[in-house]
């Protein structure tokens, strides 16, 4: 391995990278993407071990800081001195496709994994030292490990299993119907906001809502209760960041997910939460029991449900640190 640079050039802000999508590239459905490239962003020391990081369907290539220098979608994880340490780790984050402005496509998690492989080829990297994925990112990580076993060293999957539960499909199916109905009514922004509000009720738990919100009734019927005001604010914020076609495509992609655990050969660190209603803990237990190389299975309670991967800093931080420590130690040893 080359001697690491004494001063990392690509740190918290990172730099954009991309790869051209070949003209003959087809999704598993046979469809084509409108965009001609897959976009990613590299952070951290130029010669550090390479770790891919991906999250929910609205995440992307800015886990630490966004283009404006504001916190990204996982800033307390991907940072200097953090669980995914930008002092010692080269992080590749990437945008899921389709992007905003594209039409609905039938795309799978394996398709996202194939696009990541194209990106790796484009930047001249034969393999990942590790892939850290949470929620939809965990689904893509599992698909990548199954499709490209020789291109991954280790795997960390949080709040994702090898299959989609029918109850999760039911929730997401309702969201997609809201989006389609709103489009027909000419109210796309309102539809996105309402679908997001429904989604938030599946991400979080009754216990959290019980602690956070009073049950005080408004003055008149039709006015908002405290919990409804919270949901309305979350929906309004999301309607500015996610388009209807992209949401329908990625939501449907989640519901098509299924991979045989026996095909996941990379050492797997698996983290799940007993309160997660989108990804039931029994599915993670099944995955843990069937993968050939289980490194660690962390099972914990949380009032945050599916969103625990964004909230449970101590537990997530410890699991990631333990899983990635050999990579960081190797870099520090060589740098010394």
Rosetta blueprint (number, residue, H / E / L):
1 X L
2 X L
3 X L
4 X L
5 X L
6 X L
7 X L
8 X L
9 X L
10 X E
11 X E
12 X E
13 X E
14 X E
15 X E
16 X E
17 X E
18 X E
19 X E
20 X E
21 X L
22 X L
23 X L
24 X L
25 X L
26 X L
27 X L
28 X L
29 X L
30 X L
31 X L
32 X L
33 X L
34 X L
35 X L
36 X L
37 X E
38 X E
39 X E
40 X E
41 X E
42 X E
43 X E
44 X E
45 X L
46 X L
47 X L
48 X L
49 X E
50 X E
51 X E
52 X E
53 X E
54 X E
55 X L
56 X L
57 X L
58 X L
59 X L
60 X L
61 X L
62 X L
63 X L
64 X L
65 X E
66 X L
67 X L
68 X L
69 X L
70 X L
71 X E
72 X L
73 X L
74 X L
75 X L
76 X L
77 X L
78 X E
79 X E
80 X L
81 X L
82 X L
83 X L
84 X E
85 X E
86 X L
87 X L
88 X L
89 X E
90 X E
91 X E
92 X E
93 X E
94 X E
95 X L
96 X L
97 X L
98 X L
99 X L
100 X L
101 X L
102 X L
103 X L
104 X L
105 X L
106 X L
107 X L
108 X L
109 X H
110 X H
111 X H
112 X H
113 X H
114 X H
115 X H
116 X H
117 X H
118 X H
119 X H
120 X H
121 X H
122 X H
123 X L
124 X L
125 X L
126 X L
127 X L
128 X E
129 X E
130 X E
131 X E
132 X E
133 X E
134 X E
135 X L
136 X H
137 X H
138 X H
139 X H
140 X H
141 X H
142 X H
143 X H
144 X H
145 X H
146 X H
147 X H
148 X L
149 X H
150 X H
151 X H
152 X E
153 X E
154 X E
155 X E
156 X E
157 X E
158 X E
159 X L
160 X L
161 X L
162 X L
163 X E
164 X L
165 X L
166 X H
167 X H
168 X H
169 X H
170 X H
171 X H
172 X H
173 X H
174 X H
175 X H
176 X H
177 X H
178 X H
179 X H
180 X H
181 X H
182 X H
183 X H
184 X H
185 X L
186 X L
187 X L
188 X H
189 X H
190 X H
191 X H
192 X H
193 X H
194 X H
195 X H
196 X H
197 X H
198 X H
199 X H
200 X H
201 X H
202 X H
203 X H
204 X L
205 X L
206 X H
207 X H
208 X H
209 X H
210 X H
211 X H
212 X H
213 X L
214 X L
215 X L
216 X L
217 X L
218 X L
219 X L
220 X L
221 X L
222 X L
223 X L
224 X L
225 X L
226 X H
227 X H
228 X H
229 X H
230 X H
231 X H
232 X H
233 X H
234 X H
235 X H
236 X H
237 X H
238 X H
239 X L
240 X L
241 X L
242 X L
243 X L
244 X H
245 X H
246 X H
247 X H
248 X H
249 X H
250 X H
251 X H
252 X H
253 X H
254 X H
255 X H
256 X L
257 X L
258 X E
259 X L
260 X L
261 X H
262 X H
263 X H
264 X L
265 X L
266 X L
267 X E
268 X E
269 X E
270 X E
271 X E
272 X E
273 X E
274 X L
275 X L
276 X L
277 X L
278 X L
279 X L
280 X L
281 X H
282 X H
283 X H
284 X H
285 X H
286 X H
287 X H
288 X H
289 X H
290 X H
291 X L
292 X L
293 X L
294 X E
295 X E
296 X E
297 X E
298 X E
299 X E
300 X E
301 X L
302 X L
303 X L
304 X L
305 X H
306 X H
307 X H
308 X H
309 X H
310 X H
311 X H
312 X L
313 X H
314 X H
315 X H
316 X H
317 X H
318 X H
319 X H
320 X H
321 X H
322 X H
323 X H
324 X H
325 X H
326 X H
327 X H
328 X H
329 X H
330 X H
331 X H
332 X H
333 X H
334 X H
335 X H
336 X L
